[in-house]
Amino acid sequence: MLRVVVLVSGGGTNLQALIDGVQSGRIEDAQIVGVISNNAGAFALERARRAGIPGFCVSPKEYAERAEFHRALLEKLAGLEPDLIVLAGFLVNIPPEMVQTYRGRIINIHPSLIPSFCGKGYYGLKVHEAALARGVKVTGATVHVVDEGTDTGRILLQKAVEVKEGDTPEILQRRVMEEAEWQILPEAVARIAKGELL
C-alpha cells in the first residue's frame, strides 16, 4: 500500500481529485495518510476532514525563522512515513533537506506544459495570464518529479488543453483543472502505486 501525503495551500481541488480517485478505485493500492497545509484556513483541510484523513497546519508564520519551519515540516512528514509526497498547489518553497530525504518520491502538479510558463513566479492565475498574454493556442498541465529547482524535475505526465477565443485567466484555469490536472494527477499516483512511473 502506497502511503501518500498531500501538501496544499488553498482549496484543494487536486486533493479532492485524489480522494475521489482512491474512493472510486481508480487509484488502487494507495492510501492518503495525511494532508499538510501552510494555511490554517485552507479548505483543503476541510476536504481532508470530510474524507476522514488526518489534516495538519504547519505554517511559516508560527516560527521565528524559516529553518524552524523547515524542521517542523520535516518532523510532521517523518511521523506520517510517506512513500510518496504530492505537492498539489503548495505555495511554499520546500527545503532542500526534504528533497534529499525523499528524493524521487515527491511529485508536483503544474498548470502548464513545462517548459512553458514555469519556474519562479509562475503559480496560480499568473500561469494562465502569461499563457493568454503570449497568445498560445494550447496549454495544459504537467506532473513532474520535484528536485532542487523550480519546476525543473523529470516530467512524468502531461495533458494538453485548448485555449479558446474569449478565455479569461479564470476560465482557462478552470478548464485546465477539469480537463488536465484532475485527470493526470490521479493517473500519476495510480501508476506510481503500480510501480510504473517512478
C-alpha positions as CSV (number, residue, x, y, z in Angstrom):
1,M,0.0,0.0,0.0
2,L,1.5,3.3,-1.1
3,R,1.4,5.8,1.7
4,V,0.6,9.3,0.2
5,V,0.9,12.7,1.9
6,V,-0.5,15.7,0.1
7,L,0.8,19.2,0.7
8,V,-1.6,22.0,-0.3
9,S,-2.1,25.7,0.4
10,G,-5.7,26.5,-0.8
11,G,-9.0,25.0,-1.8
12,G,-7.6,21.5,-2.5
13,T,-9.4,20.7,-5.8
14,N,-6.4,18.4,-6.8
15,L,-6.6,16.8,-3.4
16,Q,-10.3,16.2,-4.0
17,A,-9.4,14.5,-7.3
18,L,-7.0,12.2,-5.4
19,I,-9.6,11.5,-2.7
20,D,-12.2,10.7,-5.3
21,G,-9.7,8.5,-7.2
22,V,-8.9,6.4,-4.1
23,Q,-12.6,6.1,-3.1
24,S,-13.7,5.1,-6.7
25,G,-11.0,2.5,-7.0
26,R,-9.3,4.4,-9.9
27,I,-6.3,4.6,-7.6
28,E,-5.5,1.2,-6.2
29,D,-3.1,0.1,-3.6
30,A,-2.7,3.7,-2.3
31,Q,-3.9,5.5,0.8
32,I,-3.8,9.2,1.6
33,V,-2.4,9.1,5.1
34,G,-2.2,12.9,5.7
35,V,-2.7,16.3,4.4
36,I,-0.5,19.2,5.4
37,S,-1.2,22.9,4.7
38,N,0.7,26.0,5.4
39,N,-2.6,27.8,5.8
40,A,-4.9,27.0,8.7
41,G,-7.9,28.4,6.7
42,A,-7.3,26.2,3.7
43,F,-10.5,24.5,2.5
44,A,-8.2,21.5,1.7
45,L,-8.1,20.7,5.4
46,E,-11.9,20.6,5.5
47,R,-11.8,18.2,2.4
48,A,-9.4,16.0,4.4
49,R,-11.6,16.1,7.5
50,R,-14.7,15.1,5.5
51,A,-12.8,12.2,4.0
52,G,-11.5,11.0,7.3
53,I,-7.9,11.9,6.5
54,P,-5.7,13.5,9.2
55,G,-5.0,17.1,8.4
56,F,-2.3,19.4,9.8
57,C,-1.3,23.0,9.5
58,V,2.4,23.7,9.6
59,S,2.7,27.5,8.9
60,P,5.9,29.5,8.5
61,K,4.1,32.3,10.3
62,E,4.3,30.2,13.5
63,Y,8.1,30.2,13.5
64,A,10.6,33.0,14.0
65,E,13.0,31.6,11.5
66,R,12.5,29.7,8.2
67,A,14.8,26.9,9.4
68,E,12.5,26.2,12.4
69,F,9.5,25.9,10.0
70,H,11.5,23.6,7.8
71,R,12.4,21.4,10.8
72,A,8.7,21.3,11.8
73,L,7.6,20.3,8.3
74,L,10.2,17.6,8.1
75,E,9.2,16.2,11.5
76,K,5.5,16.1,10.6
77,L,6.3,14.3,7.3
78,A,8.6,11.8,9.1
79,G,5.8,11.0,11.5
80,L,3.5,10.2,8.6
81,E,6.0,7.9,6.9
82,P,5.1,8.7,3.3
83,D,6.1,6.6,0.3
84,L,5.0,9.5,-1.9
85,I,4.6,13.2,-1.3
86,V,2.3,15.1,-3.7
87,L,2.6,18.9,-3.9
88,A,-1.0,19.9,-5.0
89,G,-0.9,23.7,-5.0
90,F,1.6,24.0,-2.2
91,L,2.8,27.7,-2.4
92,V,5.7,27.4,-0.1
93,N,9.3,26.6,-1.2
94,I,10.1,23.2,0.2
95,P,13.5,22.9,2.0
96,P,16.4,21.2,0.2
97,E,16.6,18.7,3.1
98,M,13.1,17.5,2.1
99,V,14.2,16.9,-1.5
100,Q,17.2,15.0,-0.3
101,T,15.3,12.9,2.2
102,Y,12.6,12.0,-0.2
103,R,14.5,12.1,-3.5
104,G,12.5,10.7,-6.4
105,R,9.4,10.4,-4.1
106,I,8.0,14.0,-4.4
107,I,5.8,15.0,-7.3
108,N,4.2,18.3,-8.2
109,I,1.3,19.3,-10.5
110,H,1.9,22.4,-12.5
111,P,-0.8,24.2,-14.6
112,S,1.2,24.5,-17.9
113,L,3.0,22.3,-20.4
114,I,6.5,22.6,-18.9
115,P,8.9,24.1,-20.0
116,S,6.4,26.8,-20.9
117,F,5.2,29.2,-18.2
118,C,7.0,27.6,-15.3
119,G,9.7,28.4,-12.8
120,K,10.0,31.2,-10.3
121,G,6.9,33.4,-10.1
122,Y,4.7,31.1,-12.2
123,Y,1.9,29.8,-10.0
124,G,-1.9,30.1,-9.8
125,L,-3.5,32.6,-12.1
126,K,-0.2,34.0,-13.1
127,V,0.5,31.0,-15.3
128,H,-2.8,31.4,-17.2
129,E,-2.3,35.2,-17.5
130,A,1.1,34.6,-19.1
131,A,-0.3,31.9,-21.5
132,L,-3.0,34.3,-22.7
133,A,-0.6,37.2,-23.0
134,R,1.7,35.1,-25.1
135,G,-1.2,34.1,-27.3
136,V,-0.6,30.3,-27.2
137,K,-3.3,28.1,-28.7
138,V,-2.6,25.1,-26.4
139,T,-1.7,25.0,-22.8
140,G,-2.2,22.2,-20.2
141,A,-0.8,20.6,-17.1
142,T,2.3,18.7,-16.1
143,V,3.1,16.2,-13.3
144,H,6.8,16.2,-12.6
145,V,9.3,14.9,-10.1
146,V,10.5,17.6,-7.6
147,D,14.2,18.4,-7.5
148,E,16.1,21.3,-6.1
149,G,15.0,23.6,-8.9
150,T,11.6,25.2,-9.5
151,D,9.6,23.0,-12.0
152,T,12.8,21.5,-13.3
153,G,12.4,17.9,-12.3
154,R,11.7,15.0,-14.7
155,I,8.3,15.1,-16.4
156,L,6.1,12.2,-15.7
157,L,2.8,13.1,-17.4
158,Q,1.4,16.0,-19.5
159,K,-2.0,16.7,-21.0
160,A,-2.8,19.5,-23.4
161,V,-5.8,21.8,-23.2
162,E,-7.1,24.1,-25.9
163,V,-7.1,27.8,-25.4
164,K,-10.3,29.3,-26.7
165,E,-11.3,32.7,-28.0
166,G,-12.5,35.0,-25.2
167,D,-10.8,33.0,-22.4
168,T,-10.1,34.9,-19.3
169,P,-7.4,33.6,-16.9
170,E,-10.1,32.3,-14.6
171,I,-11.9,30.5,-17.3
172,L,-8.7,29.0,-18.6
173,Q,-7.6,28.0,-15.1
174,R,-10.9,26.1,-14.6
175,R,-10.6,24.3,-18.0
176,V,-7.0,23.3,-17.3
177,M,-8.0,21.9,-13.9
178,E,-11.0,20.0,-15.2
179,E,-9.5,18.7,-18.4
180,A,-5.9,18.1,-17.4
181,E,-4.9,18.5,-13.7
182,W,-7.8,16.4,-12.2
183,Q,-7.1,13.7,-14.9
184,I,-3.3,13.3,-14.8
185,L,-2.6,13.7,-11.1
186,P,-4.8,10.7,-10.1
187,E,-3.4,8.8,-13.1
188,A,0.2,9.6,-11.9
189,V,-0.5,8.4,-8.4
190,A,-2.3,5.3,-9.6
191,R,0.7,4.4,-11.9
192,I,3.2,5.1,-9.2
193,A,1.3,2.7,-6.9
194,K,1.6,0.1,-9.6
195,G,5.3,0.7,-9.9
196,E,5.0,2.1,-13.4
197,L,6.1,5.7,-13.2
198,L,8.8,6.4,-10.6
